[in-house]
């Protein structure tokens, strides 16, 4: 698990929602996500790579604004980036 005070508080803030459980699980946290797979949850939504990139850039901006160190942000994006293979379904973007 990525262990900085900022990342820990991120887990606490997101824990009540499904996205928080997914993020916690992907970042090595203590919660196990047993819901729908990423591929199933995003199937048929027409999500293109540009949508994924935009969401990722918002995440990076939010983490930076929250004072999360660049090294931790890089670790997080390194773990989240591969999810594009499961989320992006539209290839004509």
Backbone torsions as a table, in degrees:
resi	resn	phi	psi	omega
1	UNK	NA	141.3	176.3
2	UNK	-72.8	120.2	-171.3
3	UNK	-118.5	87.0	168.9
4	UNK	-127.6	156.8	178.6
5	UNK	-56.0	-38.2	-178.6
6	UNK	-66.4	-43.3	179.8
7	UNK	-66.1	-38.6	178.6
8	UNK	-62.5	-42.6	179.8
9	UNK	-68.8	-28.7	175.6
10	UNK	-62.1	-43.5	178.6
11	UNK	-60.7	-44.1	-178.8
12	UNK	-62.9	-43.5	-178.0
13	UNK	-67.5	-28.7	-177.0
14	UNK	-98.6	-12.9	-171.8
15	UNK	-53.0	-36.4	-177.2
16	UNK	-69.3	-16.2	-175.6
17	UNK	-109.2	163.1	-179.3
18	UNK	-60.6	-40.4	179.8
19	UNK	-61.2	-36.6	178.0
20	UNK	-64.5	-40.6	178.4
21	UNK	-65.4	-41.7	178.3
22	UNK	-63.3	-49.1	-179.4
23	UNK	-60.9	-44.4	180.0
24	UNK	-59.2	-45.2	179.9
25	UNK	-64.2	-45.5	-178.2
26	UNK	-67.3	-27.9	-178.5
27	UNK	-93.0	8.0	175.6
28	UNK	86.6	18.1	-179.0
29	UNK	-75.8	-178.7	-173.6
30	UNK	-79.0	-13.7	-176.8
31	UNK	-86.2	141.9	176.0
32	UNK	-103.8	126.0	178.0
33	UNK	-93.7	124.2	-177.9
34	UNK	-120.2	15.2	-178.1
35	UNK	-82.2	-159.5	-179.6
36	UNK	-58.8	144.7	178.2
37	UNK	-69.4	160.1	178.0
38	UNK	-56.8	-44.9	-178.0
39	UNK	-61.5	-45.4	-179.8
40	UNK	-66.4	-41.8	-176.8
41	UNK	-66.2	-27.8	-175.3
42	UNK	-107.7	-3.3	-179.3
43	UNK	-58.8	135.8	174.3
44	UNK	76.8	7.2	-177.8
45	UNK	-93.7	-2.3	177.1
46	UNK	66.0	32.9	-178.0
47	UNK	-80.3	122.4	177.3
48	UNK	-99.3	169.7	179.8
49	UNK	-59.2	-34.3	-179.7
50	UNK	-64.9	-32.1	177.0
51	UNK	-69.0	-44.0	178.6
52	UNK	-62.0	-45.0	-179.7
53	UNK	-62.1	-39.6	178.9
54	UNK	-64.3	-44.8	177.7
55	UNK	-61.9	-41.2	178.9
56	UNK	-64.2	-39.4	179.8
57	UNK	-68.0	-35.7	175.6
58	UNK	-64.3	-40.6	177.9
59	UNK	-61.1	-47.5	179.5
60	UNK	-59.7	-44.3	178.8
61	UNK	-62.5	-43.9	-179.1
62	UNK	-65.2	-42.1	178.6
63	UNK	-64.8	-42.5	177.7
64	UNK	-62.1	-43.1	179.7
65	UNK	-65.4	-27.5	178.9
66	UNK	-83.1	-1.7	177.8
67	UNK	85.9	14.9	177.6
68	UNK	-70.0	131.0	-178.9
69	UNK	-60.6	147.5	-179.2
70	UNK	-54.5	-39.9	-179.3
71	UNK	-60.8	-40.5	179.0
72	UNK	-69.7	-40.3	177.0
73	UNK	-60.0	-41.7	178.8
74	UNK	-63.8	-38.7	177.6
75	UNK	-64.1	-44.1	-178.8
76	UNK	-63.7	-47.5	-179.3
77	UNK	-65.6	-31.0	176.1
78	UNK	-65.1	-30.8	178.3
79	UNK	-84.8	-32.0	-177.8
80	UNK	-83.5	-34.2	-176.7
81	UNK	-51.0	-45.6	-179.9
82	UNK	-62.9	-15.5	178.2
83	UNK	-64.7	-18.6	179.1
84	UNK	-54.6	-36.3	179.9
85	UNK	-60.5	-29.1	-179.2
86	UNK	-94.5	-22.3	-173.5
87	UNK	-98.1	-42.6	-176.6
88	UNK	-73.9	124.9	179.6
89	UNK	-122.4	-20.1	-179.4
90	UNK	-95.4	122.4	-176.2
91	UNK	-101.8	-3.2	-178.4
92	UNK	-90.6	20.5	-177.6
93	UNK	-83.2	NA	NA
